[in-house]
Amino acid sequence: MMQKRNDKQIMRDFWLRQGRQFIAIAVTLFLVLLLAVIYKRPDLFGEYSKNTLFATQLVVISAFIGFTAFNWRCPSCKKYLGKDINKRVCRHCRTRLR
Ligand SMILES: [Zn+2]
């Protein structure tokens, strides 16, 4: 059985996960946009082949998905929280998150 934690710890854990998730989204968007700009402006950043940039995009997106699968989980039941980043209640265990 999982150790039962109090509401305050769960809310704090969720708050940290949410913060990490926002950072991950920001970093991912930044890198995806940066790669698009590098592709569009070879005069500024040098020539990279389309395949190299495409592969890099895939790595960035895979890393984001991997991070989300690890981070974006309910602090109480550890199940995936779904698309809504401003969740109030876990839909699996009904724990209040914030
Ligand atoms: Zn839960």
Backbone and ligand atoms as CSV (ligand in chain L), in Angstrom:
chain,resi,resn,atom,element,x,y,z
A,1,MET,N,N,0.839,-1.213,0.000
A,1,MET,CA,C,0.000,0.000,0.000
A,1,MET,C,C,0.868,1.255,0.000
A,2,MET,N,N,0.387,2.257,-0.714
A,2,MET,CA,C,1.104,3.516,-0.779
A,2,MET,C,C,0.944,4.271,0.547
A,3,GLN,N,N,1.999,4.933,0.923
A,3,GLN,CA,C,1.952,5.720,2.154
A,3,GLN,C,C,1.001,6.906,1.967
A,4,LYS,N,N,0.119,7.107,2.905
A,4,LYS,CA,C,-0.839,8.202,2.771
A,4,LYS,C,C,-0.191,9.504,3.213
A,5,ARG,N,N,-0.290,10.505,2.336
A,5,ARG,CA,C,0.312,11.784,2.659
A,5,ARG,C,C,-0.781,12.827,2.851
A,6,ASN,N,N,-0.470,13.854,3.595
A,6,ASN,CA,C,-1.515,14.859,3.827
A,6,ASN,C,C,-1.678,15.791,2.629
A,7,ASP,N,N,-2.817,16.518,2.635
A,7,ASP,CA,C,-3.203,17.363,1.507
A,7,ASP,C,C,-2.145,18.405,1.160
A,8,LYS,N,N,-1.515,18.953,2.194
A,8,LYS,CA,C,-0.556,20.024,1.969
A,8,LYS,C,C,0.633,19.508,1.154
A,9,GLN,N,N,1.123,18.318,1.520
A,9,GLN,CA,C,2.251,17.727,0.774
A,9,GLN,C,C,1.858,17.431,-0.668
A,10,ILE,N,N,0.632,16.937,-0.848
A,10,ILE,CA,C,0.172,16.617,-2.198
A,10,ILE,C,C,0.084,17.881,-3.040
A,11,MET,N,N,-0.469,18.950,-2.459
A,11,MET,CA,C,-0.590,20.204,-3.200
A,11,MET,C,C,0.781,20.785,-3.536
A,12,ARG,N,N,1.706,20.643,-2.599
A,12,ARG,CA,C,3.057,21.156,-2.850
A,12,ARG,C,C,3.729,20.326,-3.967
A,13,ASP,N,N,3.576,19.026,-3.898
A,13,ASP,CA,C,4.134,18.143,-4.924
A,13,ASP,C,C,3.536,18.482,-6.293
A,14,PHE,N,N,2.209,18.676,-6.316
A,14,PHE,CA,C,1.561,19.021,-7.582
A,14,PHE,C,C,2.081,20.359,-8.107
A,15,TRP,N,N,2.231,21.328,-7.214
A,15,TRP,CA,C,2.718,22.649,-7.580
A,15,TRP,C,C,4.112,22.549,-8.226
A,16,LEU,N,N,4.981,21.715,-7.658
A,16,LEU,CA,C,6.317,21.521,-8.223
A,16,LEU,C,C,6.244,20.854,-9.597
A,17,ARG,N,N,5.381,19.850,-9.707
A,17,ARG,CA,C,5.221,19.164,-10.994
A,17,ARG,C,C,4.687,20.127,-12.049
A,18,GLN,N,N,3.733,20.955,-11.656
A,18,GLN,CA,C,3.161,21.914,-12.587
A,18,GLN,C,C,4.230,22.919,-13.045
A,19,GLY,N,N,5.044,23.376,-12.105
A,19,GLY,CA,C,6.128,24.295,-12.438
A,19,GLY,C,C,7.112,23.678,-13.421
A,20,ARG,N,N,7.502,22.421,-13.157
A,20,ARG,CA,C,8.415,21.716,-14.068
A,20,ARG,C,C,7.771,21.539,-15.436
A,21,GLN,N,N,6.463,21.271,-15.439
A,21,GLN,CA,C,5.766,21.060,-16.703
A,21,GLN,C,C,5.742,22.352,-17.532
A,22,PHE,N,N,5.479,23.489,-16.883
A,22,PHE,CA,C,5.493,24.775,-17.597
A,22,PHE,C,C,6.871,25.049,-18.184
A,23,ILE,N,N,7.917,24.768,-17.398
A,23,ILE,CA,C,9.280,24.993,-17.889
A,23,ILE,C,C,9.547,24.093,-19.097
A,24,ALA,N,N,9.137,22.825,-18.993
A,24,ALA,CA,C,9.359,21.885,-20.098
A,24,ALA,C,C,8.639,22.339,-21.361
A,25,ILE,N,N,7.408,22.851,-21.212
A,25,ILE,CA,C,6.657,23.342,-22.370
A,25,ILE,C,C,7.383,24.546,-22.985
A,26,ALA,N,N,7.825,25.467,-22.129
A,26,ALA,CA,C,8.512,26.659,-22.618
A,26,ALA,C,C,9.799,26.283,-23.353
A,27,VAL,N,N,10.593,25.387,-22.763
A,27,VAL,CA,C,11.862,24.981,-23.375
A,27,VAL,C,C,11.602,24.272,-24.715
A,28,THR,N,N,10.599,23.394,-24.726
A,28,THR,CA,C,10.287,22.656,-25.955
A,28,THR,C,C,9.850,23.612,-27.066
A,29,LEU,N,N,8.947,24.540,-26.732
A,29,LEU,CA,C,8.491,25.504,-27.739
A,29,LEU,C,C,9.662,26.332,-28.246
A,30,PHE,N,N,10.511,26.761,-27.318
A,30,PHE,CA,C,11.664,27.564,-27.705
A,30,PHE,C,C,12.553,26.798,-28.686
A,31,LEU,N,N,12.869,25.537,-28.364
A,31,LEU,CA,C,13.758,24.744,-29.222
A,31,LEU,C,C,13.123,24.462,-30.582
A,32,VAL,N,N,11.812,24.155,-30.589
A,32,VAL,CA,C,11.124,23.878,-31.847
A,32,VAL,C,C,11.136,25.126,-32.735
A,33,LEU,N,N,10.851,26.284,-32.121
A,33,LEU,CA,C,10.872,27.537,-32.884
A,33,LEU,C,C,12.282,27.862,-33.351
A,34,LEU,N,N,13.253,27.656,-32.460
A,34,LEU,CA,C,14.641,27.931,-32.817
A,34,LEU,C,C,15.061,27.086,-34.026
A,35,LEU,N,N,14.697,25.814,-34.006
A,35,LEU,CA,C,15.053,24.930,-35.122
A,35,LEU,C,C,14.364,25.385,-36.415
A,36,ALA,N,N,13.125,25.874,-36.288
A,36,ALA,CA,C,12.424,26.388,-37.465
A,36,ALA,C,C,13.139,27.619,-38.015
A,37,VAL,N,N,13.587,28.482,-37.102
A,37,VAL,CA,C,14.302,29.696,-37.531
A,37,VAL,C,C,15.643,29.319,-38.175
A,38,ILE,N,N,16.335,28.351,-37.573
A,38,ILE,CA,C,17.619,27.900,-38.146
A,38,ILE,C,C,17.394,27.383,-39.572
A,39,TYR,N,N,16.286,26.686,-39.741
A,39,TYR,CA,C,15.974,26.144,-41.067
A,39,TYR,C,C,15.679,27.257,-42.067
A,40,LYS,N,N,14.940,28.266,-41.613
A,40,LYS,CA,C,14.520,29.360,-42.502
A,40,LYS,C,C,15.649,30.344,-42.786
A,41,ARG,N,N,16.582,30.473,-41.845
A,41,ARG,CA,C,17.627,31.484,-41.990
A,41,ARG,C,C,19.027,30.873,-41.949
A,42,PRO,N,N,19.391,30.134,-42.992
A,42,PRO,CA,C,20.750,29.541,-43.011
A,42,PRO,C,C,21.842,30.606,-43.046
A,43,ASP,N,N,21.478,31.831,-43.509
A,43,ASP,CA,C,22.454,32.925,-43.521
A,43,ASP,C,C,22.866,33.331,-42.111
A,44,LEU,N,N,21.984,33.159,-41.144
A,44,LEU,CA,C,22.277,33.560,-39.764
A,44,LEU,C,C,22.989,32.464,-38.971
A,45,PHE,N,N,22.563,31.246,-39.152
A,45,PHE,CA,C,23.045,30.174,-38.273
A,45,PHE,C,C,23.895,29.129,-38.984
A,46,GLY,N,N,24.064,29.274,-40.281
A,46,GLY,CA,C,24.817,28.271,-41.033
A,46,GLY,C,C,23.878,27.223,-41.588
A,47,GLU,N,N,24.378,26.492,-42.562
A,47,GLU,CA,C,23.543,25.492,-43.224
A,47,GLU,C,C,23.504,24.190,-42.431
A,48,TYR,N,N,22.316,23.745,-42.175
A,48,TYR,CA,C,22.133,22.401,-41.620
A,48,TYR,C,C,21.198,21.666,-42.569
A,49,SER,N,N,21.432,20.396,-42.737
A,49,SER,CA,C,20.559,19.676,-43.655
A,49,SER,C,C,19.170,19.536,-43.040
A,50,LYS,N,N,18.192,19.436,-43.914
A,50,LYS,CA,C,16.811,19.272,-43.489
A,50,LYS,C,C,16.677,18.041,-42.578
A,51,ASN,N,N,17.375,16.960,-42.936
A,51,ASN,CA,C,17.301,15.725,-42.146
A,51,ASN,C,C,17.839,15.918,-40.732
A,52,THR,N,N,18.952,16.645,-40.614
A,52,THR,CA,C,19.533,16.900,-39.288
A,52,THR,C,C,18.544,17.670,-38.428
A,53,LEU,N,N,17.955,18.725,-39.011
A,53,LEU,CA,C,17.027,19.552,-38.240
A,53,LEU,C,C,15.756,18.775,-37.892
A,54,PHE,N,N,15.298,17.967,-38.833
A,54,PHE,CA,C,14.100,17.160,-38.584
A,54,PHE,C,C,14.361,16.146,-37.473
A,55,ALA,N,N,15.533,15.502,-37.528
A,55,ALA,CA,C,15.896,14.533,-36.484
A,55,ALA,C,C,15.988,15.229,-35.128
A,56,THR,N,N,16.535,16.442,-35.106
A,56,THR,CA,C,16.646,17.185,-33.851
A,56,THR,C,C,15.258,17.528,-33.302
A,57,GLN,N,N,14.349,17.929,-34.198
A,57,GLN,CA,C,12.964,18.193,-33.767
A,57,GLN,C,C,12.365,16.951,-33.094
A,58,LEU,N,N,12.593,15.795,-33.736
A,58,LEU,CA,C,12.056,14.546,-33.180
A,58,LEU,C,C,12.621,14.261,-31.797
A,59,VAL,N,N,13.929,14.501,-31.640
A,59,VAL,CA,C,14.566,14.277,-30.333
A,59,VAL,C,C,13.957,15.205,-29.280
A,60,VAL,N,N,13.774,16.477,-29.645
A,60,VAL,CA,C,13.206,17.458,-28.714
A,60,VAL,C,C,11.800,17.036,-28.301
A,61,ILE,N,N,10.990,16.656,-29.286
A,61,ILE,CA,C,9.598,16.292,-28.994
A,61,ILE,C,C,9.538,14.986,-28.186
A,62,SER,N,N,10.389,14.025,-28.542
A,62,SER,CA,C,10.430,12.766,-27.774
A,62,SER,C,C,10.845,13.021,-26.332
A,63,ALA,N,N,11.836,13.903,-26.150
A,63,ALA,CA,C,12.294,14.224,-24.796
A,63,ALA,C,C,11.155,14.855,-24.007
A,64,PHE,N,N,10.396,15.724,-24.666
A,64,PHE,CA,C,9.271,16.365,-23.992
A,64,PHE,C,C,8.213,15.330,-23.592
A,65,ILE,N,N,7.886,14.443,-24.511
A,65,ILE,CA,C,6.884,13.406,-24.220
A,65,ILE,C,C,7.370,12.509,-23.086
A,66,GLY,N,N,8.649,12.136,-23.136
A,66,GLY,CA,C,9.226,11.298,-22.084
A,66,GLY,C,C,9.189,11.997,-20.734
A,67,PHE,N,N,9.560,13.270,-20.733
A,67,PHE,CA,C,9.549,14.037,-19.490
A,67,PHE,C,C,8.130,14.143,-18.937
A,68,THR,N,N,7.174,14.435,-19.830
A,68,THR,CA,C,5.781,14.572,-19.405
A,68,THR,C,C,5.259,13.269,-18.800
A,69,ALA,N,N,5.583,12.159,-19.431
A,69,ALA,CA,C,5.129,10.853,-18.928
A,69,ALA,C,C,5.675,10.591,-17.525
A,70,PHE,N,N,6.874,11.108,-17.267
A,70,PHE,CA,C,7.502,10.925,-15.965
A,70,PHE,C,C,6.984,11.944,-14.944
A,71,ASN,N,N,6.822,13.183,-15.378
A,71,ASN,CA,C,6.520,14.277,-14.451
A,71,ASN,C,C,5.035,14.496,-14.210
A,72,TRP,N,N,4.250,14.410,-15.285
A,72,TRP,CA,C,2.864,14.856,-15.205
A,72,TRP,C,C,1.949,13.751,-14.654
A,73,ARG,N,N,2.169,13.458,-13.402
A,73,ARG,CA,C,1.414,12.398,-12.737
A,73,ARG,C,C,0.841,12.897,-11.429
A,74,CYS,N,N,-0.248,12.288,-11.032
A,74,CYS,CA,C,-0.880,12.639,-9.767
A,74,CYS,C,C,0.078,12.306,-8.620
A,75,PRO,N,N,0.311,13.256,-7.697
A,75,PRO,CA,C,1.229,12.977,-6.577
A,75,PRO,C,C,0.695,11.879,-5.658
A,76,SER,N,N,-0.585,11.653,-5.704
A,76,SER,CA,C,-1.183,10.680,-4.787
A,76,SER,C,C,-1.243,9.277,-5.392
A,77,CYS,N,N,-1.853,9.140,-6.589
A,77,CYS,CA,C,-2.029,7.791,-7.147
A,77,CYS,C,C,-1.025,7.492,-8.259
A,78,LYS,N,N,-0.238,8.509,-8.679
A,78,LYS,CA,C,0.822,8.351,-9.695
A,78,LYS,C,C,0.291,8.057,-11.100
A,79,LYS,N,N,-0.978,8.286,-11.311
A,79,LYS,CA,C,-1.511,8.092,-12.662
A,79,LYS,C,C,-1.341,9.368,-13.484
A,80,TYR,N,N,-1.297,9.199,-14.809
A,80,TYR,CA,C,-1.121,10.330,-15.709
A,80,TYR,C,C,-2.294,11.307,-15.570
A,81,LEU,N,N,-1.971,12.620,-15.560
A,81,LEU,CA,C,-3.001,13.617,-15.258
A,81,LEU,C,C,-3.797,14.090,-16.466
A,82,GLY,N,N,-3.362,13.803,-17.668
A,82,GLY,CA,C,-4.127,14.225,-18.840
A,82,GLY,C,C,-3.724,15.595,-19.345
A,83,LYS,N,N,-4.512,16.128,-20.256
A,83,LYS,CA,C,-4.102,17.321,-20.997
A,83,LYS,C,C,-4.199,18.622,-20.215
A,84,ASP,N,N,-5.134,18.695,-19.296
A,84,ASP,CA,C,-5.391,19.965,-18.615
A,84,ASP,C,C,-4.290,20.274,-17.596
A,85,ILE,N,N,-3.528,21.359,-17.853
A,85,ILE,CA,C,-2.418,21.689,-16.945
A,85,ILE,C,C,-2.924,22.373,-15.679
A,86,ASN,N,N,-4.137,22.908,-15.715
A,86,ASN,CA,C,-4.676,23.596,-14.538
A,86,ASN,C,C,-5.674,22.732,-13.769
A,87,LYS,N,N,-5.363,21.466,-13.723
A,87,LYS,CA,C,-6.249,20.535,-13.022
A,87,LYS,C,C,-6.407,20.893,-11.553
A,88,ARG,N,N,-7.624,20.663,-11.045
A,88,ARG,CA,C,-7.864,20.890,-9.621
A,88,ARG,C,C,-7.982,19.577,-8.861
A,89,VAL,N,N,-8.499,18.585,-9.551
A,89,VAL,CA,C,-8.761,17.296,-8.904
A,89,VAL,C,C,-8.273,16.185,-9.833
A,90,CYS,N,N,-7.609,15.180,-9.261
A,90,CYS,CA,C,-7.202,14.025,-10.057
A,90,CYS,C,C,-8.445,13.238,-10.460
A,91,ARG,N,N,-8.546,12.923,-11.772
A,91,ARG,CA,C,-9.759,12.217,-12.198
A,91,ARG,C,C,-9.726,10.736,-11.837
A,92,HIS,N,N,-8.569,10.245,-11.418
A,92,HIS,CA,C,-8.476,8.829,-11.053
A,92,HIS,C,C,-8.807,8.597,-9.593
A,93,CYS,N,N,-8.161,9.375,-8.704
A,93,CYS,CA,C,-8.354,9.117,-7.277
A,93,CYS,C,C,-9.106,10.232,-6.573
A,94,ARG,N,N,-9.492,11.293,-7.345
A,94,ARG,CA,C,-10.301,12.396,-6.777
A,94,ARG,C,C,-9.565,13.192,-5.713
A,95,THR,N,N,-8.230,13.095,-5.658
A,95,THR,CA,C,-7.475,13.909,-4.699
A,95,THR,C,C,-7.469,15.356,-5.159
A,96,ARG,N,N,-7.663,16.259,-4.220
A,96,ARG,CA,C,-7.553,17.694,-4.555
A,96,ARG,C,C,-6.095,18.029,-4.792
A,97,LEU,N,N,-5.797,18.707,-5.895
A,97,LEU,CA,C,-4.411,18.985,-6.254
A,97,LEU,C,C,-3.998,20.421,-5.922
A,98,ARG,N,N,-4.956,21.332,-5.870
A,98,ARG,CA,C,-4.599,22.705,-5.536
A,98,ARG,C,C,-5.825,23.464,-5.016
L,1,ZN,ZN,ZN,-4.690,10.598,-8.417
